[in-house]
Structure formats: C-alpha cells, structure tokens
Amino acid sequence: MGSQGTLQVKLVKSLIGSTKPQLATAQALGLRKIGDVTVQPDNAATKGKIRVLAHLLEVTEGGAE
C-alpha cells in the first residue's frame, strides 16, 4: 500500500444541466450516469475535481482495495 489513501466517488445526482467543464470533470473521474462509482487516489488533483462536482457526488474515504 502506498503513502496515499483512496477515495470512493459515487455520482448521486444527474449531470443534466451541468456546464461543459463539469461534464468534462465527471468524465475525467470516470462517472457517466447516476450510481457510477470509481476509486480515485486521495491527492490534491482528485480533491479539486471533487470540489467542482461536490453538489452531485457522495465521497467516502478508503474505497474498495
């Protein structure tokens, strides 16, 4: 296990009506439709992406390892 943890990111609200940058960020996180879950590294870049979509996501620490 590395020095960084992981974050489990789940899309809980629809991307309909989102701006182009928000859609691009969702795609970068691997989220396409409601219920999609991805495990991302816990770093500054990921936290910035999460901040852009915070109102649409559910985030938990330590995803499936």
PDB file of N, CA, C and O in Angstrom:
ATOM      1  N   MET A   1       0.841  -1.172   0.000  1.00  0.00           N
ATOM      2  CA  MET A   1       0.000   0.000   0.000  1.00  0.00           C
ATOM      3  C   MET A   1       0.886   1.235   0.000  1.00  0.00           C
ATOM      4  O   MET A   1       1.867   1.288   0.742  1.00  0.00           O
ATOM      5  N   GLY A   2       0.559   2.225  -0.817  1.00  0.00           N
ATOM      6  CA  GLY A   2       1.321   3.458  -0.910  1.00  0.00           C
ATOM      7  C   GLY A   2       1.026   4.399   0.240  1.00  0.00           C
ATOM      8  O   GLY A   2       0.225   4.094   1.123  1.00  0.00           O
ATOM      9  N   SER A   3       1.685   5.548   0.216  1.00  0.00           N
ATOM     10  CA  SER A   3       1.501   6.525   1.278  1.00  0.00           C
ATOM     11  C   SER A   3       0.171   7.264   1.153  1.00  0.00           C
ATOM     12  O   SER A   3      -0.290   7.885   2.111  1.00  0.00           O
ATOM     13  N   GLN A   4      -0.441   7.197  -0.025  1.00  0.00           N
ATOM     14  CA  GLN A   4      -1.705   7.893  -0.241  1.00  0.00           C
ATOM     15  C   GLN A   4      -2.865   6.917  -0.088  1.00  0.00           C
ATOM     16  O   GLN A   4      -2.757   5.740  -0.429  1.00  0.00           O
ATOM     17  N   GLY A   5      -3.971   7.429   0.430  1.00  0.00           N
ATOM     18  CA  GLY A   5      -5.172   6.617   0.552  1.00  0.00           C
ATOM     19  C   GLY A   5      -5.973   6.699  -0.736  1.00  0.00           C
ATOM     20  O   GLY A   5      -5.486   7.161  -1.768  1.00  0.00           O
ATOM     21  N   THR A   6      -7.199   6.245  -0.652  1.00  0.00           N
ATOM     22  CA  THR A   6      -8.089   6.305  -1.803  1.00  0.00           C
ATOM     23  C   THR A   6      -9.417   6.911  -1.387  1.00  0.00           C
ATOM     24  O   THR A   6      -9.781   6.920  -0.211  1.00  0.00           O
ATOM     25  N   LEU A   7     -10.122   7.411  -2.372  1.00  0.00           N
ATOM     26  CA  LEU A   7     -11.454   7.965  -2.166  1.00  0.00           C
ATOM     27  C   LEU A   7     -12.422   7.237  -3.088  1.00  0.00           C
ATOM     28  O   LEU A   7     -12.137   7.049  -4.271  1.00  0.00           O
ATOM     29  N   GLN A   8     -13.554   6.830  -2.553  1.00  0.00           N
ATOM     30  CA  GLN A   8     -14.598   6.230  -3.356  1.00  0.00           C
ATOM     31  C   GLN A   8     -15.570   7.343  -3.729  1.00  0.00           C
ATOM     32  O   GLN A   8     -16.145   7.993  -2.856  1.00  0.00           O
ATOM     33  N   VAL A   9     -15.749   7.559  -5.025  1.00  0.00           N
ATOM     34  CA  VAL A   9     -16.573   8.658  -5.517  1.00  0.00           C
ATOM     35  C   VAL A   9     -17.788   8.074  -6.226  1.00  0.00           C
ATOM     36  O   VAL A   9     -17.645   7.254  -7.133  1.00  0.00           O
ATOM     37  N   LYS A  10     -18.988   8.496  -5.812  1.00  0.00           N
ATOM     38  CA  LYS A  10     -20.236   7.990  -6.394  1.00  0.00           C
ATOM     39  C   LYS A  10     -21.068   9.160  -6.894  1.00  0.00           C
ATOM     40  O   LYS A  10     -21.264  10.140  -6.176  1.00  0.00           O
ATOM     41  N   LEU A  11     -21.553   9.060  -8.114  1.00  0.00           N
ATOM     42  CA  LEU A  11     -22.440  10.069  -8.687  1.00  0.00           C
ATOM     43  C   LEU A  11     -23.854   9.790  -8.197  1.00  0.00           C
ATOM     44  O   LEU A  11     -24.425   8.744  -8.506  1.00  0.00           O
ATOM     45  N   VAL A  12     -24.423  10.725  -7.433  1.00  0.00           N
ATOM     46  CA  VAL A  12     -25.746  10.504  -6.843  1.00  0.00           C
ATOM     47  C   VAL A  12     -26.820  11.399  -7.446  1.00  0.00           C
ATOM     48  O   VAL A  12     -28.007  11.178  -7.207  1.00  0.00           O
ATOM     49  N   LYS A  13     -26.428  12.400  -8.220  1.00  0.00           N
ATOM     50  CA  LYS A  13     -27.401  13.253  -8.888  1.00  0.00           C
ATOM     51  C   LYS A  13     -27.051  13.347 -10.361  1.00  0.00           C
ATOM     52  O   LYS A  13     -25.910  13.100 -10.752  1.00  0.00           O
ATOM     53  N   SER A  14     -28.025  13.701 -11.169  1.00  0.00           N
ATOM     54  CA  SER A  14     -27.890  13.742 -12.615  1.00  0.00           C
ATOM     55  C   SER A  14     -26.950  14.841 -13.089  1.00  0.00           C
ATOM     56  O   SER A  14     -26.828  15.891 -12.458  1.00  0.00           O
ATOM     57  N   LEU A  15     -26.289  14.580 -14.209  1.00  0.00           N
ATOM     58  CA  LEU A  15     -25.415  15.564 -14.853  1.00  0.00           C
ATOM     59  C   LEU A  15     -26.185  16.464 -15.814  1.00  0.00           C
ATOM     60  O   LEU A  15     -25.599  17.364 -16.417  1.00  0.00           O
ATOM     61  N   ILE A  16     -27.495  16.234 -15.965  1.00  0.00           N
ATOM     62  CA  ILE A  16     -28.293  17.072 -16.856  1.00  0.00           C
ATOM     63  C   ILE A  16     -28.264  18.505 -16.341  1.00  0.00           C
ATOM     64  O   ILE A  16     -28.490  18.749 -15.156  1.00  0.00           O
ATOM     65  N   GLY A  17     -27.991  19.432 -17.216  1.00  0.00           N
ATOM     66  CA  GLY A  17     -27.929  20.831 -16.843  1.00  0.00           C
ATOM     67  C   GLY A  17     -26.570  21.285 -16.356  1.00  0.00           C
ATOM     68  O   GLY A  17     -26.385  22.457 -16.028  1.00  0.00           O
ATOM     69  N   SER A  18     -25.615  20.367 -16.307  1.00  0.00           N
ATOM     70  CA  SER A  18     -24.269  20.727 -15.875  1.00  0.00           C
ATOM     71  C   SER A  18     -23.543  21.474 -16.986  1.00  0.00           C
ATOM     72  O   SER A  18     -23.867  21.327 -18.164  1.00  0.00           O
ATOM     73  N   THR A  19     -22.557  22.278 -16.596  1.00  0.00           N
ATOM     74  CA  THR A  19     -21.769  23.023 -17.572  1.00  0.00           C
ATOM     75  C   THR A  19     -20.758  22.092 -18.248  1.00  0.00           C
ATOM     76  O   THR A  19     -20.510  20.981 -17.781  1.00  0.00           O
ATOM     77  N   LYS A  20     -20.183  22.567 -19.353  1.00  0.00           N
ATOM     78  CA  LYS A  20     -19.188  21.751 -20.059  1.00  0.00           C
ATOM     79  C   LYS A  20     -17.997  21.394 -19.177  1.00  0.00           C
ATOM     80  O   LYS A  20     -17.552  20.247 -19.202  1.00  0.00           O
ATOM     81  N   PRO A  21     -17.461  22.343 -18.392  1.00  0.00           N
ATOM     82  CA  PRO A  21     -16.357  21.957 -17.505  1.00  0.00           C
ATOM     83  C   PRO A  21     -16.761  20.897 -16.479  1.00  0.00           C
ATOM     84  O   PRO A  21     -15.962  20.018 -16.156  1.00  0.00           O
ATOM     85  N   GLN A  22     -17.984  20.970 -15.967  1.00  0.00           N
ATOM     86  CA  GLN A  22     -18.451  19.965 -15.018  1.00  0.00           C
ATOM     87  C   GLN A  22     -18.581  18.601 -15.686  1.00  0.00           C
ATOM     88  O   GLN A  22     -18.220  17.584 -15.094  1.00  0.00           O
ATOM     89  N   LEU A  23     -19.088  18.572 -16.902  1.00  0.00           N
ATOM     90  CA  LEU A  23     -19.211  17.310 -17.630  1.00  0.00           C
ATOM     91  C   LEU A  23     -17.838  16.704 -17.908  1.00  0.00           C
ATOM     92  O   LEU A  23     -17.651  15.493 -17.795  1.00  0.00           O
ATOM     93  N   ALA A  24     -16.880  17.558 -18.273  1.00  0.00           N
ATOM     94  CA  ALA A  24     -15.523  17.083 -18.540  1.00  0.00           C
ATOM     95  C   ALA A  24     -14.884  16.522 -17.272  1.00  0.00           C
ATOM     96  O   ALA A  24     -14.168  15.521 -17.319  1.00  0.00           O
ATOM     97  N   THR A  25     -15.146  17.166 -16.154  1.00  0.00           N
ATOM     98  CA  THR A  25     -14.608  16.697 -14.881  1.00  0.00           C
ATOM     99  C   THR A  25     -15.220  15.357 -14.494  1.00  0.00           C
ATOM    100  O   THR A  25     -14.515  14.466 -14.020  1.00  0.00           O
ATOM    101  N   ALA A  26     -16.519  15.210 -14.691  1.00  0.00           N
ATOM    102  CA  ALA A  26     -17.184  13.939 -14.401  1.00  0.00           C
ATOM    103  C   ALA A  26     -16.593  12.822 -15.261  1.00  0.00           C
ATOM    104  O   ALA A  26     -16.370  11.711 -14.779  1.00  0.00           O
ATOM    105  N   GLN A  27     -16.342  13.120 -16.528  1.00  0.00           N
ATOM    106  CA  GLN A  27     -15.752  12.130 -17.427  1.00  0.00           C
ATOM    107  C   GLN A  27     -14.341  11.778 -16.964  1.00  0.00           C
ATOM    108  O   GLN A  27     -13.951  10.611 -17.009  1.00  0.00           O
ATOM    109  N   ALA A  28     -13.579  12.764 -16.523  1.00  0.00           N
ATOM    110  CA  ALA A  28     -12.224  12.515 -16.045  1.00  0.00           C
ATOM    111  C   ALA A  28     -12.223  11.623 -14.805  1.00  0.00           C
ATOM    112  O   ALA A  28     -11.286  10.856 -14.587  1.00  0.00           O
ATOM    113  N   LEU A  29     -13.275  11.727 -13.999  1.00  0.00           N
ATOM    114  CA  LEU A  29     -13.403  10.872 -12.821  1.00  0.00           C
ATOM    115  C   LEU A  29     -13.976   9.503 -13.164  1.00  0.00           C
ATOM    116  O   LEU A  29     -14.016   8.620 -12.307  1.00  0.00           O
ATOM    117  N   GLY A  30     -14.416   9.316 -14.396  1.00  0.00           N
ATOM    118  CA  GLY A  30     -14.980   8.035 -14.812  1.00  0.00           C
ATOM    119  C   GLY A  30     -16.439   7.871 -14.457  1.00  0.00           C
ATOM    120  O   GLY A  30     -16.925   6.749 -14.317  1.00  0.00           O
ATOM    121  N   LEU A  31     -17.149   8.992 -14.308  1.00  0.00           N
ATOM    122  CA  LEU A  31     -18.568   8.955 -13.926  1.00  0.00           C
ATOM    123  C   LEU A  31     -19.419   9.364 -15.117  1.00  0.00           C
ATOM    124  O   LEU A  31     -19.210  10.433 -15.691  1.00  0.00           O
ATOM    125  N   ARG A  32     -20.384   8.519 -15.497  1.00  0.00           N
ATOM    126  CA  ARG A  32     -21.221   8.806 -16.651  1.00  0.00           C
ATOM    127  C   ARG A  32     -22.700   8.885 -16.301  1.00  0.00           C
ATOM    128  O   ARG A  32     -23.430   9.695 -16.871  1.00  0.00           O
ATOM    129  N   LYS A  33     -23.145   8.050 -15.369  1.00  0.00           N
ATOM    130  CA  LYS A  33     -24.566   8.039 -15.043  1.00  0.00           C
ATOM    131  C   LYS A  33     -24.750   7.851 -13.539  1.00  0.00           C
ATOM    132  O   LYS A  33     -23.825   7.444 -12.835  1.00  0.00           O
ATOM    133  N   ILE A  34     -25.935   8.147 -13.066  1.00  0.00           N
ATOM    134  CA  ILE A  34     -26.231   8.051 -11.641  1.00  0.00           C
ATOM    135  C   ILE A  34     -25.937   6.630 -11.147  1.00  0.00           C
ATOM    136  O   ILE A  34     -26.325   5.643 -11.773  1.00  0.00           O
ATOM    137  N   GLY A  35     -25.251   6.557 -10.022  1.00  0.00           N
ATOM    138  CA  GLY A  35     -24.915   5.258  -9.445  1.00  0.00           C
ATOM    139  C   GLY A  35     -23.518   4.786  -9.782  1.00  0.00           C
ATOM    140  O   GLY A  35     -23.026   3.836  -9.173  1.00  0.00           O
ATOM    141  N   ASP A  36     -22.862   5.431 -10.745  1.00  0.00           N
ATOM    142  CA  ASP A  36     -21.485   5.046 -11.084  1.00  0.00           C
ATOM    143  C   ASP A  36     -20.568   5.326  -9.901  1.00  0.00           C
ATOM    144  O   ASP A  36     -20.681   6.364  -9.249  1.00  0.00           O
ATOM    145  N   VAL A  37     -19.654   4.388  -9.629  1.00  0.00           N
ATOM    146  CA  VAL A  37     -18.713   4.520  -8.526  1.00  0.00           C
ATOM    147  C   VAL A  37     -17.308   4.287  -9.061  1.00  0.00           C
ATOM    148  O   VAL A  37     -17.080   3.350  -9.825  1.00  0.00           O
ATOM    149  N   THR A  38     -16.360   5.140  -8.661  1.00  0.00           N
ATOM    150  CA  THR A  38     -14.965   4.936  -9.004  1.00  0.00           C
ATOM    151  C   THR A  38     -14.123   5.122  -7.751  1.00  0.00           C
ATOM    152  O   THR A  38     -14.530   5.791  -6.802  1.00  0.00           O
ATOM    153  N   VAL A  39     -12.942   4.517  -7.768  1.00  0.00           N
ATOM    154  CA  VAL A  39     -11.985   4.689  -6.680  1.00  0.00           C
ATOM    155  C   VAL A  39     -10.845   5.525  -7.231  1.00  0.00           C
ATOM    156  O   VAL A  39     -10.225   5.167  -8.232  1.00  0.00           O
ATOM    157  N   GLN A  40     -10.574   6.640  -6.570  1.00  0.00           N
ATOM    158  CA  GLN A  40      -9.569   7.599  -7.018  1.00  0.00           C
ATOM    159  C   GLN A  40      -8.508   7.764  -5.938  1.00  0.00           C
ATOM    160  O   GLN A  40      -8.793   7.573  -4.756  1.00  0.00           O
ATOM    161  N   PRO A  41      -7.276   8.121  -6.338  1.00  0.00           N
ATOM    162  CA  PRO A  41      -6.251   8.390  -5.327  1.00  0.00           C
ATOM    163  C   PRO A  41      -6.596   9.644  -4.529  1.00  0.00           C
ATOM    164  O   PRO A  41      -7.181  10.588  -5.060  1.00  0.00           O
ATOM    165  N   ASP A  42      -6.234   9.643  -3.269  1.00  0.00           N
ATOM    166  CA  ASP A  42      -6.508  10.787  -2.396  1.00  0.00           C
ATOM    167  C   ASP A  42      -5.364  11.791  -2.531  1.00  0.00           C
ATOM    168  O   ASP A  42      -4.399  11.760  -1.767  1.00  0.00           O
ATOM    169  N   ASN A  43      -5.489  12.681  -3.516  1.00  0.00           N
ATOM    170  CA  ASN A  43      -4.464  13.711  -3.725  1.00  0.00           C
ATOM    171  C   ASN A  43      -5.137  15.036  -4.069  1.00  0.00           C
ATOM    172  O   ASN A  43      -6.360  15.113  -4.186  1.00  0.00           O
ATOM    173  N   ALA A  44      -4.330  16.063  -4.226  1.00  0.00           N
ATOM    174  CA  ALA A  44      -4.858  17.406  -4.474  1.00  0.00           C
ATOM    175  C   ALA A  44      -5.640  17.493  -5.777  1.00  0.00           C
ATOM    176  O   ALA A  44      -6.667  18.171  -5.831  1.00  0.00           O
ATOM    177  N   ALA A  45      -5.179  16.824  -6.821  1.00  0.00           N
ATOM    178  CA  ALA A  45      -5.860  16.878  -8.116  1.00  0.00           C
ATOM    179  C   ALA A  45      -7.261  16.274  -8.014  1.00  0.00           C
ATOM    180  O   ALA A  45      -8.224  16.841  -8.530  1.00  0.00           O
ATOM    181  N   THR A  46      -7.367  15.142  -7.360  1.00  0.00           N
ATOM    182  CA  THR A  46      -8.671  14.500  -7.194  1.00  0.00           C
ATOM    183  C   THR A  46      -9.600  15.359  -6.339  1.00  0.00           C
ATOM    184  O   THR A  46     -10.785  15.486  -6.648  1.00  0.00           O
ATOM    185  N   LYS A  47      -9.076  15.941  -5.280  1.00  0.00           N
ATOM    186  CA  LYS A  47      -9.913  16.782  -4.416  1.00  0.00           C
ATOM    187  C   LYS A  47     -10.412  18.010  -5.166  1.00  0.00           C
ATOM    188  O   LYS A  47     -11.523  18.473  -4.912  1.00  0.00           O
ATOM    189  N   GLY A  48      -9.616  18.542  -6.082  1.00  0.00           N
ATOM    190  CA  GLY A  48     -10.057  19.670  -6.895  1.00  0.00           C
ATOM    191  C   GLY A  48     -11.190  19.270  -7.818  1.00  0.00           C
ATOM    192  O   GLY A  48     -12.147  20.026  -7.990  1.00  0.00           O
ATOM    193  N   LYS A  49     -11.094  18.089  -8.415  1.00  0.00           N
ATOM    194  CA  LYS A  49     -12.158  17.586  -9.284  1.00  0.00           C
ATOM    195  C   LYS A  49     -13.440  17.372  -8.486  1.00  0.00           C
ATOM    196  O   LYS A  49     -14.534  17.691  -8.950  1.00  0.00           O
ATOM    197  N   ILE A  50     -13.293  16.830  -7.286  1.00  0.00           N
ATOM    198  CA  ILE A  50     -14.454  16.587  -6.437  1.00  0.00           C
ATOM    199  C   ILE A  50     -15.118  17.905  -6.062  1.00  0.00           C
ATOM    200  O   ILE A  50     -16.345  17.983  -6.001  1.00  0.00           O
ATOM    201  N   ARG A  51     -14.325  18.938  -5.810  1.00  0.00           N
ATOM    202  CA  ARG A  51     -14.868  20.243  -5.434  1.00  0.00           C
ATOM    203  C   ARG A  51     -15.755  20.806  -6.542  1.00  0.00           C
ATOM    204  O   ARG A  51     -16.768  21.446  -6.260  1.00  0.00           O
ATOM    205  N   VAL A  52     -15.378  20.571  -7.802  1.00  0.00           N
ATOM    206  CA  VAL A  52     -16.157  21.068  -8.942  1.00  0.00           C
ATOM    207  C   VAL A  52     -17.549  20.431  -8.972  1.00  0.00           C
ATOM    208  O   VAL A  52     -18.524  21.074  -9.359  1.00  0.00           O
ATOM    209  N   LEU A  53     -17.631  19.171  -8.562  1.00  0.00           N
ATOM    210  CA  LEU A  53     -18.889  18.417  -8.648  1.00  0.00           C
ATOM    211  C   LEU A  53     -19.467  18.062  -7.273  1.00  0.00           C
ATOM    212  O   LEU A  53     -20.279  17.143  -7.170  1.00  0.00           O
ATOM    213  N   ALA A  54     -19.068  18.762  -6.236  1.00  0.00           N
ATOM    214  CA  ALA A  54     -19.436  18.394  -4.866  1.00  0.00           C
ATOM    215  C   ALA A  54     -20.943  18.241  -4.673  1.00  0.00           C
ATOM    216  O   ALA A  54     -21.384  17.391  -3.900  1.00  0.00           O
ATOM    217  N   HIS A  55     -21.735  19.056  -5.369  1.00  0.00           N
ATOM    218  CA  HIS A  55     -23.187  19.014  -5.198  1.00  0.00           C
ATOM    219  C   HIS A  55     -23.835  17.803  -5.872  1.00  0.00           C
ATOM    220  O   HIS A  55     -25.035  17.578  -5.716  1.00  0.00           O
ATOM    221  N   LEU A  56     -23.053  17.024  -6.617  1.00  0.00           N
ATOM    222  CA  LEU A  56     -23.584  15.860  -7.331  1.00  0.00           C
ATOM    223  C   LEU A  56     -23.011  14.542  -6.815  1.00  0.00           C
ATOM    224  O   LEU A  56     -23.460  13.470  -7.219  1.00  0.00           O
ATOM    225  N   LEU A  57     -22.024  14.618  -5.926  1.00  0.00           N
ATOM    226  CA  LEU A  57     -21.266  13.431  -5.541  1.00  0.00           C
ATOM    227  C   LEU A  57     -21.472  13.044  -4.084  1.00  0.00           C
ATOM    228  O   LEU A  57     -21.896  13.839  -3.244  1.00  0.00           O
ATOM    229  N   GLU A  58     -21.148  11.775  -3.829  1.00  0.00           N
ATOM    230  CA  GLU A  58     -21.036  11.250  -2.478  1.00  0.00           C
ATOM    231  C   GLU A  58     -19.629  10.655  -2.398  1.00  0.00           C
ATOM    232  O   GLU A  58     -19.272   9.790  -3.197  1.00  0.00           O
ATOM    233  N   VAL A  59     -18.841  11.115  -1.444  1.00  0.00           N
ATOM    234  CA  VAL A  59     -17.448  10.696  -1.351  1.00  0.00           C
ATOM    235  C   VAL A  59     -17.209  10.020  -0.010  1.00  0.00           C
ATOM    236  O   VAL A  59     -17.606  10.538   1.034  1.00  0.00           O
ATOM    237  N   THR A  60     -16.548   8.843  -0.043  1.00  0.00           N
ATOM    238  CA  THR A  60     -16.160   8.153   1.185  1.00  0.00           C
ATOM    239  C   THR A  60     -14.681   7.822   1.094  1.00  0.00           C
ATOM    240  O   THR A  60     -14.164   7.573   0.005  1.00  0.00           O
ATOM    241  N   GLU A  61     -14.008   7.817   2.215  1.00  0.00           N
ATOM    242  CA  GLU A  61     -12.584   7.511   2.232  1.00  0.00           C
ATOM    243  C   GLU A  61     -12.368   6.013   2.201  1.00  0.00           C
ATOM    244  O   GLU A  61     -13.183   5.236   2.697  1.00  0.00           O
ATOM    245  N   GLY A  62     -11.237   5.622   1.601  1.00  0.00           N
ATOM    246  CA  GLY A  62     -10.852   4.216   1.588  1.00  0.00           C
ATOM    247  C   GLY A  62     -11.788   3.358   0.791  1.00  0.00           C
ATOM    248  O   GLY A  62     -12.497   2.522   1.352  1.00  0.00           O
ATOM    249  N   GLY A  63     -11.804   3.550  -0.525  1.00  0.00           N
ATOM    250  CA  GLY A  63     -12.648   2.737  -1.395  1.00  0.00           C
ATOM    251  C   GLY A  63     -12.217   1.281  -1.393  1.00  0.00           C
ATOM    252  O   GLY A  63     -11.315   0.905  -0.645  1.00  0.00           O
ATOM    253  N   ALA A  64     -12.848   0.461  -2.216  1.00  0.00           N
ATOM    254  CA  ALA A  64     -12.519  -0.960  -2.324  1.00  0.00           C
ATOM    255  C   ALA A  64     -11.056  -1.119  -2.688  1.00  0.00           C
ATOM    256  O   ALA A  64     -10.596  -0.568  -3.688  1.00  0.00           O
ATOM    257  N   GLU A  65     -10.319  -1.878  -1.873  1.00  0.00           N
ATOM    258  CA  GLU A  65      -8.888  -2.026  -2.122  1.00  0.00           C
ATOM    259  C   GLU A  65      -8.527  -3.430  -2.467  1.00  0.00           C
ATOM    260  O   GLU A  65      -7.356  -3.725  -2.706  1.00  0.00           O
TER     261      GLU A  65
END
